[in-house]
Amino acid sequence: MYIATGVSRIESFINLFGVLIIFLFILAAAYYTSKWIGNAKFLQQNNKNIQVIETFRLNQSKYIQIVKIGSKYVALGISKEHIDVLTELTEDEINLSITEQNKMDINMDFKDVLAKITKKKK
């Protein structure tokens, strides 16, 4: 009776260890897959001639966006049905310092973002 119980404990331990190994493998696969997809999307957006500089939401389905197309800046009114050009802007009319700070925040590592958040809470 003791031997049967001992074998059962060993089998349970082996099963638990196997499940733990499978869990760690799935976790690592999810991490590297999300990192790969994130880099692919970033490179895809980074190599374009069109950049969204800023978006302002008016209501659920209407936005105003400042878009850089080539070397020109354009203000667009965007709704579900239409995209209208509101005006063309010069670089002097746009406050780019805020958007440059946002770009730096996007390129920060998770560790830096976490340190910045915990510093604000203290």
C-alpha positions as CSV (number, residue, x, y, z in Angstrom):
1,M,0.0,0.0,0.0
2,Y,2.9,2.4,0.8
3,I,4.6,1.6,-2.5
4,A,1.4,2.4,-4.5
5,T,1.2,5.8,-2.7
6,G,4.9,6.5,-3.3
7,V,4.5,5.9,-7.0
8,S,1.4,8.1,-7.1
9,R,3.3,11.0,-5.5
10,I,6.2,10.6,-7.9
11,E,3.8,10.5,-10.9
12,S,2.1,13.6,-9.5
13,F,5.4,15.4,-9.1
14,I,6.4,14.5,-12.7
15,N,3.0,15.7,-14.0
16,L,3.3,19.0,-12.1
17,F,6.9,19.5,-13.4
18,G,5.7,18.7,-17.0
19,V,2.8,21.2,-16.8
20,L,5.3,23.8,-15.4
21,I,7.7,23.2,-18.3
22,I,4.8,23.6,-20.8
23,F,3.6,26.7,-19.1
24,L,7.0,28.3,-19.2
25,F,7.4,27.4,-22.9
26,I,4.0,29.0,-23.8
27,L,4.9,32.1,-21.8
28,A,8.3,32.5,-23.6
29,A,6.6,31.9,-27.0
30,A,4.0,34.6,-26.2
31,Y,6.7,37.0,-25.1
32,Y,8.9,36.6,-28.2
33,T,5.9,36.6,-30.6
34,S,4.5,39.8,-29.2
35,K,8.0,41.4,-29.3
36,W,8.4,40.3,-32.9
37,I,4.9,41.7,-33.9
38,G,5.6,45.0,-32.1
39,N,8.9,45.5,-33.9
40,A,7.3,44.6,-37.3
41,K,4.5,47.1,-36.8
42,F,6.9,49.8,-35.6
43,L,9.1,49.4,-38.6
44,Q,6.1,49.3,-40.9
45,Q,4.9,52.7,-39.5
46,N,8.3,54.2,-39.2
47,N,9.2,53.9,-42.9
48,K,6.2,55.8,-44.3
49,N,6.0,59.3,-45.7
50,I,2.8,59.9,-43.8
51,Q,2.9,60.5,-40.0
52,V,0.1,61.4,-37.7
53,I,1.5,64.2,-35.5
54,E,-1.5,64.7,-33.2
55,T,-5.1,63.6,-32.8
56,F,-7.9,65.4,-31.0
57,R,-11.2,63.7,-30.4
58,L,-14.3,65.9,-30.8
59,N,-16.8,63.2,-30.0
60,Q,-17.2,59.4,-30.6
61,S,-16.9,59.5,-34.4
62,K,-15.2,62.9,-35.2
63,Y,-11.5,63.8,-34.9
64,I,-9.2,66.5,-35.9
65,Q,-5.7,65.2,-36.9
66,I,-2.5,67.0,-37.8
67,V,-0.8,64.9,-40.4
68,K,2.7,65.3,-41.9
69,I,2.6,64.2,-45.6
70,G,6.1,64.4,-47.0
71,S,7.3,67.8,-45.8
72,K,3.8,69.4,-45.5
73,Y,1.6,69.6,-42.4
74,V,-2.2,69.3,-43.0
75,A,-5.1,69.6,-40.5
76,L,-7.8,67.0,-41.3
77,G,-11.3,66.7,-40.1
78,I,-12.2,63.0,-39.9
79,S,-15.6,61.4,-39.4
80,K,-17.2,58.1,-40.3
81,E,-18.3,59.3,-43.7
82,H,-15.7,61.9,-44.7
83,I,-12.1,63.1,-44.4
84,D,-11.9,66.8,-45.1
85,V,-8.8,69.0,-45.4
86,L,-9.3,71.8,-43.0
87,T,-6.1,73.8,-43.7
88,E,-2.4,73.5,-44.5
89,L,-0.1,74.4,-41.6
90,T,3.4,75.6,-41.5
91,E,6.0,74.1,-39.2
92,D,6.0,77.4,-37.2
93,E,2.3,77.0,-36.4
94,I,2.8,73.5,-34.8
95,N,4.2,73.0,-31.3
96,L,6.5,70.0,-32.1
97,S,8.2,70.0,-28.7
98,I,5.2,68.1,-27.2
99,T,5.2,65.5,-29.9
100,E,9.0,65.0,-29.7
101,Q,8.5,64.3,-26.0
102,N,5.8,61.8,-26.8
103,K,8.1,60.1,-29.3
104,M,10.8,59.8,-26.6
105,D,8.2,58.3,-24.3
106,I,7.3,55.7,-26.9
107,N,10.9,54.6,-27.3
108,M,11.4,54.2,-23.6
109,D,12.0,50.7,-22.2
110,F,9.3,49.2,-19.9
111,K,11.8,49.5,-17.0
112,D,12.1,53.3,-17.6
113,V,8.4,53.7,-17.8
114,L,7.8,51.8,-14.6
115,A,10.5,53.9,-12.8
116,K,8.9,57.1,-14.1
117,I,5.4,56.0,-12.8
118,T,6.7,54.9,-9.4
119,K,8.6,58.2,-9.1
120,K,5.4,60.2,-9.7
121,K,3.5,58.3,-7.0
122,K,6.1,59.1,-4.4
